[in-house]
Amino acid sequence: MSAKRLALFDLDHTLLPLDSDYQWADFLARTGRAGDPAQAQRRNEELMERYNAGNLTAEQSAEFMLGLLSRAAMTELAEWHETFMAEVVRPAILPIAEKLVQQHIAQGDLCAIVTATNEFVTAPIARAFGIPHLIATIPETRDGRYTGRIQGVPSFQAGKVVRVNAWLDGMGLALPDFESSYFYSDSPNDLPLLEAVTHPVATNPSPTLRQLAGERGWPILDLFKDMQDAKS
């Protein structure tokens, strides 16, 4: 094995100061690509509130989020996504987050984004960060279109551990093979994977995770502190 260290990154509110899933749905709603704009935005807000409260399942999220992908052909979705990247995502990729990623890449660490947001939304974002591997919820396809359903185990909560283990197993590896394994996350939803690595890092953590990290002695990394201070 060449890499002795593993670096895993959550995406939303960890490497990005926004939620790409929420922003993608908002982008489609604002531009009239998700049916009735007001209704779509209300549904999006409701799901975000439930996610933040910790009472949203991957299936409930997928019903809406992946349902949006089933509304158009893949070529059209790709065109929409490029506009989304230009208008929403690329301006939110900040140098301090890029520096964190590049530090791990430069050290020769095996790096991956591990996110609950689906592959369609996040694959271009992973490429923009220069991260070679992506573990994300997989949207099911049939006859060249998205069905609106999840394929396999969603990359959410304990599912992230399942998916990371399967990914490593495909390379003949396992978490204990690494001298050091890092996972950066903002959310208590990610506790299963935070607890599975040798170096959990609470990154821009929610109040719940910040408190827990303090109790457990985990390092706390505030990448976007200047932005938070400006808002307060």
LOVEXTOR-982881 format. One record per atom (N, C-alpha, C): residue number from 1; residue in one letter; chain; atom name; x, y, z. Coordinates in pm, whole numbers. Example, Ala and Ser with C-alpha at 12.3 -4.5 7.8 and 13.67 -1.06 7.14 Angstrom:
BEGIN
R  seq  type  mol  atom      c1      c2      c3
R    1     A    A     N    1319    -569     780
R    1     A    A    CA    1230    -450     780
R    1     A    A     C    1320    -330     780
R    2     S    A     N    1285    -225     708
R    2     S    A    CA    1367    -106     714
R    2     S    A     C    1290       3     787
REM end
This chain:
BEGIN
R  seq  type  mol  atom      c1      c2      c3
R    1     M    A     N      86    -120       0
R    1     M    A    CA       0       0       0
R    1     M    A     C      89     124       0
R    2     S    A     N      64     216     -91
R    2     S    A    CA     148     335    -101
R    2     S    A     C     110     440       4
R    3     A    A     N     -19     469      19
R    3     A    A    CA     -62     571     113
R    3     A    A     C     -71     513     254
R    4     K    A     N      -4     578     348
R    4     K    A    CA      -9     533     487
R    4     K    A     C    -115     608     566
R    5     R    A     N    -171     711     503
R    5     R    A    CA    -272     793     571
R    5     R    A     C    -394     808     481
R    6     L    A     N    -508     817     546
R    6     L    A    CA    -636     831     477
R    6     L    A     C    -700     961     522
R    7     A    A     N    -746    1041     427
R    7     A    A    CA    -813    1167     459
R    7     A    A     C    -950    1170     393
R    8     L    A     N   -1054    1171     475
R    8     L    A    CA   -1192    1173     428
R    8     L    A     C   -1255    1307     464
R    9     F    A     N   -1333    1360     372
R    9     F    A    CA   -1394    1492     391
R    9     F    A     C   -1544    1485     366
R   10     D    A     N   -1623    1526     463
R   10     D    A    CA   -1762    1558     433
R   10     D    A     C   -1759    1680     341
R   11     L    A     N   -1868    1709     275
R   11     L    A    CA   -1867    1820     179
R   11     L    A     C   -1943    1942     230
R   12     D    A     N   -2073    1926     252
R   12     D    A    CA   -2158    2041     282
R   12     D    A     C   -2132    2096     422
R   13     H    A     N   -2106    2224     430
R   13     H    A    CA   -2072    2295     553
R   13     H    A     C   -1941    2246     613
R   14     T    A     N   -1867    2166     538
R   14     T    A    CA   -1734    2121     582
R   14     T    A     C   -1630    2178     488
R   15     L    A     N   -1628    2133     362
R   15     L    A    CA   -1541    2197     262
R   15     L    A     C   -1609    2316     196
R   16     L    A     N   -1741    2312     191
R   16     L    A    CA   -1818    2424     136
R   16     L    A     C   -1893    2495     248
R   17     P    A     N   -1905    2627     243
R   17     P    A    CA   -1984    2699     344
R   17     P    A     C   -2132    2702     309
R   18     L    A     N   -2178    2597     246
R   18     L    A    CA   -2319    2585     205
R   18     L    A     C   -2353    2439     192
R   19     D    A     N   -2481    2410     170
R   19     D    A    CA   -2529    2274     148
R   19     D    A     C   -2559    2258      -1
R   20     S    A     N   -2478    2178     -70
R   20     S    A    CA   -2492    2167    -217
R   20     S    A     C   -2625    2106    -256
R   21     D    A     N   -2676    2012    -178
R   21     D    A    CA   -2806    1949    -206
R   21     D    A     C   -2916    2054    -199
R   22     Y    A     N   -2918    2130     -89
R   22     Y    A    CA   -3018    2235     -71
R   22     Y    A     C   -3005    2341    -181
R   23     Q    A     N   -2882    2381    -210
R   23     Q    A    CA   -2860    2487    -310
R   23     Q    A     C   -2899    2442    -451
R   24     W    A     N   -2875    2315    -482
R   24     W    A    CA   -2914    2261    -613
R   24     W    A     C   -3066    2265    -627
R   25     A    A     N   -3137    2219    -523
R   25     A    A    CA   -3283    2223    -528
R   25     A    A     C   -3334    2366    -534
R   26     D    A     N   -3269    2455    -461
R   26     D    A    CA   -3308    2597    -464
R   26     D    A     C   -3284    2657    -602
R   27     F    A     N   -3171    2621    -664
R   27     F    A    CA   -3139    2667    -799
R   27     F    A     C   -3246    2621    -898
R   28     L    A     N   -3285    2495    -891
R   28     L    A    CA   -3388    2444    -982
R   28     L    A     C   -3522    2512    -957
R   29     A    A     N   -3553    2534    -828
R   29     A    A    CA   -3681    2598    -795
R   29     A    A     C   -3684    2742    -845
R   30     R    A     N   -3576    2816    -819
R   30     R    A    CA   -3569    2957    -858
R   30     R    A     C   -3580    2976   -1008
R   31     T    A     N   -3526    2879   -1082
R   31     T    A    CA   -3525    2892   -1228
R   31     T    A     C   -3642    2820   -1294
R   32     G    A     N   -3741    2780   -1214
R   32     G    A    CA   -3861    2719   -1268
R   32     G    A     C   -3842    2580   -1323
R   33     R    A     N   -3735    2510   -1279
R   33     R    A    CA   -3705    2377   -1331
R   33     R    A     C   -3750    2265   -1236
R   34     A    A     N   -3822    2302   -1130
R   34     A    A    CA   -3866    2202   -1032
R   34     A    A     C   -4016    2210   -1009
R   35     G    A     N   -4090    2245   -1115
R   35     G    A    CA   -4233    2261   -1098
R   35     G    A     C   -4265    2397   -1040
R   36     D    A     N   -4371    2404    -961
R   36     D    A    CA   -4412    2531    -900
R   36     D    A     C   -4299    2582    -809
R   37     P    A     N   -4241    2701    -839
R   37     P    A    CA   -4125    2748    -764
R   37     P    A     C   -4150    2762    -615
R   38     A    A     N   -4264    2822    -577
R   38     A    A    CA   -4291    2844    -435
R   38     A    A     C   -4307    2712    -361
R   39     Q    A     N   -4377    2618    -423
R   39     Q    A    CA   -4399    2487    -360
R   39     Q    A     C   -4266    2412    -344
R   40     A    A     N   -4182    2417    -448
R   40     A    A    CA   -4053    2348    -443
R   40     A    A     C   -3963    2408    -335
R   41     Q    A     N   -3963    2540    -325
R   41     Q    A    CA   -3880    2604    -224
R   41     Q    A     C   -3929    2574     -82
R   42     R    A     N   -4061    2567     -64
R   42     R    A    CA   -4115    2531      68
R   42     R    A     C   -4073    2390     106
R   43     R    A     N   -4080    2297      12
R   43     R    A    CA   -4042    2159      39
R   43     R    A     C   -3892    2150      72
R   44     N    A     N   -3813    2224       0
R   44     N    A    CA   -3669    2226      22
R   44     N    A     C   -3636    2278     162
R   45     E    A     N   -3704    2385     203
R   45     E    A    CA   -3683    2442     337
R   45     E    A     C   -3723    2342     445
R   46     E    A     N   -3834    2275     422
R   46     E    A    CA   -3883    2178     520
R   46     E    A     C   -3783    2064     540
R   47     L    A     N   -3729    2014     428
R   47     L    A    CA   -3632    1905     438
R   47     L    A     C   -3506    1949     510
R   48     M    A     N   -3460    2072     483
R   48     M    A    CA   -3339    2122     550
R   48     M    A     C   -3362    2135     700
R   49     E    A     N   -3479    2182     739
R   49     E    A    CA   -3510    2194     881
R   49     E    A     C   -3510    2056     948
R   50     R    A     N   -3567    1958     880
R   50     R    A    CA   -3572    1823     937
R   50     R    A     C   -3432    1760     942
R   51     Y    A     N   -3350    1788     841
R   51     Y    A    CA   -3212    1737     842
R   51     Y    A     C   -3135    1796     960
R   52     N    A     N   -3146    1927     978
R   52     N    A    CA   -3075    1994    1087
R   52     N    A     C   -3123    1945    1224
R   53     A    A     N   -3250    1905    1230
R   53     A    A    CA   -3305    1854    1356
R   53     A    A     C   -3272    1706    1378
R   54     G    A     N   -3214    1642    1275
R   54     G    A    CA   -3174    1503    1288
R   54     G    A     C   -3286    1403    1272
R   55     N    A     N   -3398    1445    1210
R   55     N    A    CA   -3510    1350    1194
R   55     N    A     C   -3551    1334    1048
R   56     L    A     N   -3450    1331     960
R   56     L    A    CA   -3474    1309     817
R   56     L    A     C   -3399    1184     773
R   57     T    A     N   -3468    1090     710
R   57     T    A    CA   -3401     971     659
R   57     T    A     C   -3351     997     518
R   58     A    A     N   -3257     915     475
R   58     A    A    CA   -3203     927     340
R   58     A    A     C   -3314     907     236
R   59     E    A     N   -3405     814     266
R   59     E    A    CA   -3514     785     172
R   59     E    A     C   -3609     904     159
R   60     Q    A     N   -3637     970     271
R   60     Q    A    CA   -3725    1087     267
R   60     Q    A     C   -3662    1201     188
R   61     S    A     N   -3532    1219     207
R   61     S    A    CA   -3461    1322     131
R   61     S    A     C   -3460    1288     -17
R   62     A    A     N   -3435    1160     -47
R   62     A    A    CA   -3423    1118    -187
R   62     A    A     C   -3554    1134    -263
R   63     E    A     N   -3664    1114    -195
R   63     E    A    CA   -3794    1125    -260
R   63     E    A     C   -3808    1260    -330
R   64     F    A     N   -3757    1364    -264
R   64     F    A    CA   -3762    1498    -323
R   64     F    A     C   -3639    1527    -407
R   65     M    A     N   -3520    1511    -347
R   65     M    A    CA   -3396    1551    -414
R   65     M    A     C   -3369    1470    -541
R   66     L    A     N   -3382    1338    -532
R   66     L    A    CA   -3358    1256    -650
R   66     L    A     C   -3475    1263    -747
R   67     G    A     N   -3592    1293    -693
R   67     G    A    CA   -3707    1314    -781
R   67     G    A     C   -3684    1430    -876
R   68     L    A     N   -3608    1530    -831
R   68     L    A    CA   -3577    1643    -918
R   68     L    A     C   -3496    1600   -1039
R   69     L    A     N   -3408    1500   -1020
R   69     L    A    CA   -3324    1454   -1131
R   69     L    A     C   -3406    1379   -1237
R   70     S    A     N   -3519    1324   -1196
R   70     S    A    CA   -3600    1246   -1290
R   70     S    A     C   -3682    1334   -1382
R   71     R    A     N   -3675    1466   -1361
R   71     R    A    CA   -3759    1559   -1438
R   71     R    A     C   -3703    1592   -1575
R   72     A    A     N   -3575    1558   -1600
R   72     A    A    CA   -3513    1598   -1727
R   72     A    A     C   -3414    1492   -1774
R   73     A    A     N   -3377    1500   -1900
R   73     A    A    CA   -3277    1410   -1956
R   73     A    A     C   -3139    1446   -1900
R   74     M    A     N   -3048    1349   -1902
R   74     M    A    CA   -2916    1371   -1843
R   74     M    A     C   -2838    1483   -1911
R   75     T    A     N   -2852    1495   -2042
R   75     T    A    CA   -2780    1603   -2111
R   75     T    A     C   -2828    1740   -2064
R   76     E    A     N   -2957    1752   -2045
R   76     E    A    CA   -3013    1879   -1998
R   76     E    A     C   -2971    1905   -1853
R   77     L    A     N   -2975    1800   -1771
R   77     L    A    CA   -2932    1814   -1632
R   77     L    A     C   -2786    1859   -1624
R   78     A    A     N   -2702    1805   -1712
R   78     A    A    CA   -2560    1841   -1712
R   78     A    A     C   -2541    1989   -1746
R   79     E    A     N   -2620    2039   -1840
R   79     E    A    CA   -2613    2182   -1876
R   79     E    A     C   -2656    2268   -1757
R   80     W    A     N   -2763    2227   -1692
R   80     W    A    CA   -2809    2301   -1574
R   80     W    A     C   -2702    2302   -1465
R   81     H    A     N   -2638    2186   -1450
R   81     H    A    CA   -2539    2174   -1342
R   81     H    A     C   -2418    2263   -1367
R   82     E    A     N   -2379    2279   -1491
R   82     E    A    CA   -2265    2366   -1519
R   82     E    A     C   -2297    2510   -1482
R   83     T    A     N   -2420    2552   -1508
R   83     T    A    CA   -2463    2686   -1466
R   83     T    A     C   -2463    2696   -1314
R   84     F    A     N   -2510    2592   -1250
R   84     F    A    CA   -2511    2585   -1103
R   84     F    A     C   -2369    2595   -1047
R   85     M    A     N   -2275    2524   -1108
R   85     M    A    CA   -2136    2531   -1063
R   85     M    A     C   -2081    2673   -1077
R   86     A    A     N   -2110    2735   -1191
R   86     A    A    CA   -2056    2870   -1217
R   86     A    A     C   -2117    2974   -1124
R   87     E    A     N   -2247    2963   -1100
R   87     E    A    CA   -2317    3068   -1024
R   87     E    A     C   -2313    3047    -873
R   88     V    A     N   -2313    2920    -829
R   88     V    A    CA   -2331    2892    -686
R   88     V    A     C   -2208    2827    -623
R   89     V    A     N   -2156    2722    -685
R   89     V    A    CA   -2055    2640    -617
R   89     V    A     C   -1915    2700    -627
R   90     R    A     N   -1868    2731    -748
R   90     R    A    CA   -1729    2776    -761
R   90     R    A     C   -1701    2902    -679
R   91     P    A     N   -1794    2999    -672
R   91     P    A    CA   -1767    3115    -586
R   91     P    A     C   -1758    3078    -437
R   92     A    A     N   -1810    2962    -400
R   92     A    A    CA   -1810    2921    -259
R   92     A    A     C   -1691    2831    -224
R   93     I    A     N   -1609    2796    -323
R   93     I    A    CA   -1488    2717    -295
R   93     I    A     C   -1379    2815    -251
R   94     L    A     N   -1351    2816    -123
R   94     L    A    CA   -1263    2917     -65
R   94     L    A     C   -1120    2864     -51
R   95     P    A     N   -1023    2954     -62
R   95     P    A    CA    -881    2913     -55
R   95     P    A     C    -847    2834      71
R   96     I    A     N    -907    2866     183
R   96     I    A    CA    -872    2796     308
R   96     I    A     C    -915    2650     303
R   97     A    A     N   -1027    2621     235
R   97     A    A    CA   -1071    2482     220
R   97     A    A     C    -982    2409     118
R   98     E    A     N    -948    2478      10
R   98     E    A    CA    -858    2418     -89
R   98     E    A     C    -723    2385     -27
R   99     K    A     N    -675    2473      61
R   99     K    A    CA    -545    2452     126
R   99     K    A     C    -548    2326     213
R  100     L    A     N    -656    2306     286
R  100     L    A    CA    -669    2187     369
R  100     L    A     C    -660    2060     285
R  101     V    A     N    -734    2060     175
R  101     V    A    CA    -733    1943      85
R  101     V    A     C    -593    1922      27
R  102     Q    A     N    -532    2030     -20
R  102     Q    A    CA    -402    2017     -87
R  102     Q    A     C    -293    1971       9
R  103     Q    A     N    -305    2006     137
R  103     Q    A    CA    -208    1959     236
R  103     Q    A     C    -208    1807     242
R  104     H    A     N    -327    1748     241
R  104     H    A    CA    -336    1602     247
R  104     H    A     C    -291    1538     116
R  105     I    A     N    -328    1598       3
R  105     I    A    CA    -287    1544    -126
R  105     I    A     C    -136    1549    -140
R  106     A    A     N     -75    1662     -98
R  106     A    A    CA      69    1679    -109
R  106     A    A     C     146    1579     -25
R  107     Q    A     N      86    1534      84
R  107     Q    A    CA     150    1436     171
R  107     Q    A     C     135    1293     119
R  108     G    A     N      63    1279       7
R  108     G    A    CA      44    1147     -51
R  108     G    A     C     -67    1067      14
R  109     D    A     N    -154    1136      91
R  109     D    A    CA    -265    1066     158
R  109     D    A     C    -368    1021      55
R  110     L    A     N    -434     911      82
R  110     L    A    CA    -549     867       3
R  110     L    A     C    -668     953      44
R  111     C    A     N    -724    1027     -51
R  111     C    A    CA    -826    1127     -19
R  111     C    A     C    -958    1097     -87
R  112     A    A     N   -1067    1122     -15
R  112     A    A    CA   -1201    1104     -71
R  112     A    A     C   -1299    1198      -4
R  113     I    A     N   -1395    1245     -81
R  113     I    A    CA   -1512    1311     -24
R  113     I    A     C   -1614    1202       9
R  114     V    A     N   -1672    1211     129
R  114     V    A    CA   -1775    1115     170
R  114     V    A     C   -1897    1197     209
R  115     T    A     N   -1998    1197     123
R  115     T    A    CA   -2112    1287     140
R  115     T    A     C   -2244    1216     119
R  116     A    A     N   -2346    1262     190
R  116     A    A    CA   -2480    1207     171
R  116     A    A     C   -2544    1260      44
R  117     T    A     N   -2498    1375      -4
R  117     T    A    CA   -2554    1432    -127
R  117     T    A     C   -2520    1342    -245
R  118     N    A     N   -2609    1336    -342
R  118     N    A    CA   -2596    1237    -449
R  118     N    A     C   -2479    1265    -544
R  119     E    A     N   -2438    1160    -613
R  119     E    A    CA   -2322    1165    -704
R  119     E    A     C   -2339    1268    -815
R  120     F    A     N   -2460    1281    -868
R  120     F    A    CA   -2478    1375    -978
R  120     F    A     C   -2440    1516    -936
R  121     V    A     N   -2488    1558    -820
R  121     V    A    CA   -2461    1694    -772
R  121     V    A     C   -2314    1709    -733
R  122     T    A     N   -2255    1606    -670
R  122     T    A    CA   -2125    1624    -606
R  122     T    A     C   -2004    1586    -689
R  123     A    A     N   -2019    1504    -794
R  123     A    A    CA   -1901    1463    -872
R  123     A    A     C   -1826    1583    -930
R  124     P    A     N   -1895    1681    -992
R  124     P    A    CA   -1821    1798   -1042
R  124     P    A     C   -1756    1879    -931
R  125     I    A     N   -1815    1877    -811
R  125     I    A    CA   -1758    1952    -699
R  125     I    A     C   -1630    1884    -650
R  126     A    A     N   -1632    1751    -642
R  126     A    A    CA   -1510    1678    -605
R  126     A    A     C   -1398    1707    -704
R  127     R    A     N   -1432    1710    -833
R  127     R    A    CA   -1330    1741    -934
R  127     R    A     C   -1276    1882    -917
R  128     A    A     N   -1364    1975    -883
R  128     A    A    CA   -1321    2114    -864
R  128     A    A     C   -1223    2126    -748
R  129     F    A     N   -1237    2042    -646
R  129     F    A    CA   -1144    2043    -534
R  129     F    A     C   -1018    1962    -564
R  130     G    A     N   -1018    1887    -674
R  130     G    A    CA    -903    1803    -706
R  130     G    A     C    -895    1676    -623
R  131     I    A     N   -1008    1636    -565
R  131     I    A    CA   -1013    1514    -483
R  131     I    A     C   -1050    1397    -574
R  132     P    A     N    -964    1295    -581
R  132     P    A    CA    -982    1191    -684
R  132     P    A     C   -1092    1092    -658
R  133     H    A     N   -1137    1078    -532
R  133     H    A    CA   -1236     976    -501
R  133     H    A     C   -1360    1040    -438
R  134     L    A     N   -1476     987    -473
R  134     L    A    CA   -1603    1036    -422
R  134     L    A     C   -1688     919    -376
R  135     I    A     N   -1733     926    -252
R  135     I    A    CA   -1829     829    -199
R  135     I    A     C   -1955     910    -167
R  136     A    A     N   -2057     891    -248
R  136     A    A    CA   -2180     970    -237
R  136     A    A     C   -2300     878    -256
R  137     T    A     N   -2416     926    -221
R  137     T    A    CA   -2539     850    -246
R  137     T    A     C   -2556     836    -397
R  138     I    A     N   -2585     715    -441
R  138     I    A    CA   -2593     686    -585
R  138     I    A     C   -2738     692    -631
R  139     P    A     N   -2770     783    -725
R  139     P    A    CA   -2906     785    -779
R  139     P    A     C   -2925     675    -883
R  140     E    A     N   -3032     602    -870
R  140     E    A    CA   -3060     492    -962
R  140     E    A     C   -3092     546   -1102
R  141     T    A     N   -3046     474   -1203
R  141     T    A    CA   -3079     509   -1342
R  141     T    A     C   -3145     390   -1410
R  142     R    A     N   -3228     422   -1506
R  142     R    A    CA   -3291     318   -1588
R  142     R    A     C   -3318     378   -1725
R  143     D    A     N   -3275     308   -1828
R  143     D    A    CA   -3296     354   -1966
R  143     D    A     C   -3242     496   -1986
R  144     G    A     N   -3127     522   -1925
R  144     G    A    CA   -3060     649   -1950
R  144     G    A     C   -3118     769   -1877
R  145     R    A     N   -3206     743   -1779
R  145     R    A    CA   -3263     853   -1700
R  145     R    A     C   -3259     816   -1552
R  146     Y    A     N   -3259     918   -1469
R  146     Y    A    CA   -3268     895   -1325
R  146     Y    A     C   -3411     859   -1288
R  147     T    A     N   -3424     762   -1196
R  147     T    A    CA   -3557     715   -1157
R  147     T    A     C   -3614     791   -1038
R  148     G    A     N   -3528     860    -964
R  148     G    A    CA   -3572     927    -842
R  148     G    A     C   -3554     842    -718
R  149     R    A     N   -3490     724    -734
R  149     R    A    CA   -3467     634    -621
R  149     R    A     C   -3317     618    -594
R  150     I    A     N   -3286     568    -475
R  150     I    A    CA   -3148     543    -435
R  150     I    A     C   -3105     404    -482
R  151     Q    A     N   -2981     395    -529
R  151     Q    A    CA   -2923     265    -563
R  151     Q    A     C   -2827     224    -452
R  152     G    A     N   -2849     108    -396
R  152     G    A    CA   -2759      57    -293
R  152     G    A     C   -2773     130    -160
R  153     V    A     N   -2665     126     -81
R  153     V    A    CA   -2665     185      53
R  153     V    A     C   -2639     335      42
R  154     P    A     N   -2729     419      95
R  154     P    A    CA   -2704     564      91
R  154     P    A     C   -2584     601     177
R  155     S    A     N   -2509     698     133
R  155     S    A    CA   -2391     745     206
R  155     S    A     C   -2435     844     313
R  156     F    A     N   -2500     791     417
R  156     F    A    CA   -2563     875     518
R  156     F    A     C   -2556     805     653
R  157     Q    A     N   -2515     878     755
R  157     Q    A    CA   -2503     826     891
R  157     Q    A     C   -2419     698     889
R  158     A    A     N   -2468     586     946
R  158     A    A    CA   -2388     463     950
R  158     A    A     C   -2358     410     810
R  159     G    A     N   -2440     449     712
R  159     G    A    CA   -2415     409     574
R  159     G    A     C   -2282     459     521
R  160     K    A     N   -2232     570     576
R  160     K    A    CA   -2102     620     533
R  160     K    A     C   -1991     521     568
R  161     V    A     N   -2000     460     685
R  161     V    A    CA   -1900     361     725
R  161     V    A     C   -1908     239     633
R  162     V    A     N   -2029     195     603
R  162     V    A    CA   -2048      81     513
R  162     V    A     C   -1987     110     377
R  163     R    A     N   -2014     230     325
R  163     R    A    CA   -1965     265     191
R  163     R    A     C   -1813     284     189
R  164     V    A     N   -1757     345     293
R  164     V    A    CA   -1611     361     300
R  164     V    A     C   -1544     225     307
R  165     N    A     N   -1597     135     391
R  165     N    A    CA   -1538       1     403
R  165     N    A     C   -1544     -74     270
R  166     A    A     N   -1656     -59     199
R  166     A    A    CA   -1670    -127      69
R  166     A    A     C   -1572     -70     -33
R  167     W    A     N   -1556      62     -31
R  167     W    A    CA   -1462     129    -123
R  167     W    A     C   -1319      81     -96
R  168     L    A     N   -1280      79      31
R  168     L    A    CA   -1145      34      65
R  168     L    A     C   -1126    -113      31
R  169     D    A     N   -1228    -193      59
R  169     D    A    CA   -1220    -336      30
R  169     D    A     C   -1198    -361    -119
R  170     G    A     N   -1256    -276    -202
R  170     G    A    CA   -1237    -288    -346
R  170     G    A     C   -1093    -265    -389
R  171     M    A     N   -1014    -202    -303
R  171     M    A    CA    -872    -181    -330
R  171     M    A     C    -784    -275    -247
R  172     G    A     N    -849    -372    -181
R  172     G    A    CA    -774    -464     -97
R  172     G    A     C    -726    -401      32
R  173     L    A     N    -798    -299      80
R  173     L    A    CA    -759    -224     199
R  173     L    A     C    -868    -228     304
R  174     A    A     N    -832    -181     424
R  174     A    A    CA    -928    -166     534
R  174     A    A     C    -880     -51     621
R  175     L    A     N    -972       8     697
R  175     L    A    CA    -936     122     781
R  175     L    A     C    -816      95     872
R  176     P    A     N    -806     -22     936
R  176     P    A    CA    -691     -46    1024
R  176     P    A     C    -556     -51     952
R  177     D    A     N    -558     -61     818
R  177     D    A    CA    -433     -66     742
R  177     D    A     C    -358      68     746
R  178     F    A     N    -429     176     776
R  178     F    A    CA    -369     308     771
R  178     F    A     C    -311     347     907
R  179     E    A     N    -191     406     904
R  179     E    A    CA    -130     455    1028
R  179     E    A     C    -218     563    1090
R  180     S    A     N    -273     648    1003
R  180     S    A    CA    -360     756    1049
R  180     S    A     C    -476     769     951
R  181     S    A     N    -596     788    1005
R  181     S    A    CA    -713     813     920
R  181     S    A     C    -787     934     975
R  182     Y    A     N    -818    1027     887
R  182     Y    A    CA    -882    1153     924
R  182     Y    A     C   -1021    1160     863
R  183     F    A     N   -1114    1217     935
R  183     F    A    CA   -1245    1251     878
R  183     F    A     C   -1285    1388     929
R  184     Y    A     N   -1313    1477     836
R  184     Y    A    CA   -1353    1613     865
R  184     Y    A     C   -1504    1624     842
R  185     S    A     N   -1579    1667     942
R  185     S    A    CA   -1724    1680     928
R  185     S    A     C   -1778    1785    1022
R  186     D    A     N   -1892    1842     981
R  186     D    A    CA   -1960    1944    1061
R  186     D    A     C   -2078    1888    1139
R  187     S    A     N   -2118    1763    1111
R  187     S    A    CA   -2251    1718    1153
R  187     S    A     C   -2250    1599    1247
R  188     P    A     N   -2337    1599    1349
R  188     P    A    CA   -2352    1480    1432
R  188     P    A     C   -2409    1361    1357
R  189     N    A     N   -2469    1383    1240
R  189     N    A    CA   -2511    1271    1156
R  189     N    A     C   -2393    1183    1117
R  190     D    A     N   -2271    1241    1123
R  190     D    A    CA   -2151    1168    1080
R  190     D    A     C   -2076    1102    1196
R  191     L    A     N   -2137    1095    1312
R  191     L    A    CA   -2070    1033    1427
R  191     L    A     C   -2020     891    1399
R  192     P    A     N   -2095     806    1328
R  192     P    A    CA   -2043     671    1304
R  192     P    A     C   -1906     670    1236
R  193     L    A     N   -1888     756    1134
R  193     L    A    CA   -1758     758    1065
R  193     L    A     C   -1654     836    1146
R  194     L    A     N   -1695     941    1215
R  194     L    A    CA   -1602    1013    1303
R  194     L    A     C   -1543     919    1407
R  195     E    A     N   -1627     829    1458
R  195     E    A    CA   -1582     736    1561
R  195     E    A     C   -1499     621    1503
R  196     A    A     N   -1505     601    1372
R  196     A    A    CA   -1435     489    1309
R  196     A    A     C   -1291     522    1270
R  197     V    A     N   -1256     651    1261
R  197     V    A    CA   -1121     691    1219
R  197     V    A     C   -1034     720    1341
R  198     T    A     N    -904     730    1317
R  198     T    A    CA    -812     760    1428
R  198     T    A     C    -808     908    1462
R  199     H    A     N    -841     994    1363
R  199     H    A    CA    -834    1138    1384
R  199     H    A     C    -963    1206    1337
R  200     P    A     N   -1068    1204    1420
R  200     P    A    CA   -1189    1280    1385
R  200     P    A     C   -1165    1429    1406
R  201     V    A     N   -1211    1510    1311
R  201     V    A    CA   -1194    1655    1321
R  201     V    A     C   -1330    1721    1302
R  202     A    A     N   -1380    1783    1407
R  202     A    A    CA   -1507    1856    1397
R  202     A    A     C   -1481    1986    1321
R  203     T    A     N   -1535    1995    1202
R  203     T    A    CA   -1502    2105    1112
R  203     T    A     C   -1623    2194    1090
R  204     N    A     N   -1610    2322    1126
R  204     N    A    CA   -1725    2414    1124
R  204     N    A     C   -1845    2346    1192
R  205     P    A     N   -1825    2289    1311
R  205     P    A    CA   -1926    2199    1365
R  205     P    A     C   -2055    2268    1406
R  206     S    A     N   -2163    2193    1394
R  206     S    A    CA   -2291    2236    1449
R  206     S    A     C   -2275    2248    1601
R  207     P    A     N   -2366    2321    1669
R  207     P    A    CA   -2354    2331    1816
R  207     P    A     C   -2348    2196    1886
R  208     T    A     N   -2427    2100    1838
R  208     T    A    CA   -2427    1966    1900
R  208     T    A     C   -2292    1898    1885
R  209     L    A     N   -2236    1901    1764
R  209     L    A    CA   -2107    1836    1741
R  209     L    A     C   -1995    1913    1812
R  210     R    A     N   -2005    2045    1817
R  210     R    A    CA   -1903    2125    1886
R  210     R    A     C   -1895    2085    2034
R  211     Q    A     N   -2010    2069    2095
R  211     Q    A    CA   -2013    2030    2236
R  211     Q    A     C   -1954    1890    2254
R  212     L    A     N   -1995    1799    2166
R  212     L    A    CA   -1947    1661    2176
R  212     L    A     C   -1797    1653    2154
R  213     A    A     N   -1747    1730    2055
R  213     A    A    CA   -1603    1731    2029
R  213     A    A     C   -1526    1783    2150
R  214     G    A     N   -1582    1884    2215
R  214     G    A    CA   -1519    1936    2335
R  214     G    A     C   -1514    1832    2446
R  215     E    A     N   -1621    1757    2461
R  215     E    A    CA   -1627    1653    2565
R  215     E    A     C   -1529    1540    2537
R  216     R    A     N   -1510    1509    2408
R  216     R    A    CA   -1424    1395    2372
R  216     R    A     C   -1280    1436    2342
R  217     G    A     N   -1253    1565    2343
R  217     G    A    CA   -1118    1611    2315
R  217     G    A     C   -1080    1606    2169
R  218     W    A     N   -1180    1606    2081
R  218     W    A    CA   -1152    1607    1938
R  218     W    A     C   -1113    1749    1896
R  219     P    A     N   -1020    1762    1801
R  219     P    A    CA    -988    1896    1750
R  219     P    A     C   -1108    1959    1679
R  220     I    A     N   -1118    2090    1692
R  220     I    A    CA   -1225    2166    1626
R  220     I    A     C   -1160    2262    1528
R  221     L    A     N   -1203    2256    1403
R  221     L    A    CA   -1147    2337    1296
R  221     L    A     C   -1257    2428    1240
R  222     D    A     N   -1238    2558    1253
R  222     D    A    CA   -1336    2654    1201
R  222     D    A     C   -1279    2718    1074
R  223     L    A     N   -1303    2654     961
R  223     L    A    CA   -1252    2705     834
R  223     L    A     C   -1316    2838     796
R  224     F    A     N   -1443    2853     829
R  224     F    A    CA   -1518    2969     780
R  224     F    A     C   -1552    3066     892
R  225     K    A     N   -1464    3073     993
R  225     K    A    CA   -1490    3157    1110
R  225     K    A     C   -1509    3303    1072
R  226     D    A     N   -1428    3351     978
R  226     D    A    CA   -1439    3491     937
R  226     D    A     C   -1577    3520     878
R  227     M    A     N   -1631    3423     803
R  227     M    A    CA   -1764    3441     746
R  227     M    A     C   -1870    3442     855
R  228     Q    A     N   -1852    3353     954
R  228     Q    A    CA   -1948    3346    1065
R  228     Q    A     C   -1944    3474    1146
R  229     D    A     N   -1824    3526    1170
R  229     D    A    CA   -1810    3649    1246
R  229     D    A     C   -1875    3766    1174
R  230     A    A     N   -1864    3767    1041
R  230     A    A    CA   -1920    3877     963
R  230     A    A     C   -2072    3878     970
R  231     K    A     N   -2130    3756     986
R  231     K    A    CA   -2276    3746     991
R  231     K    A     C   -2331    3781    1131
R  232     S    A     N   -2246    3767    1234
R  232     S    A    CA   -2292    3786    1371
R  232     S    A     C   -2288    3933    1411
REM end
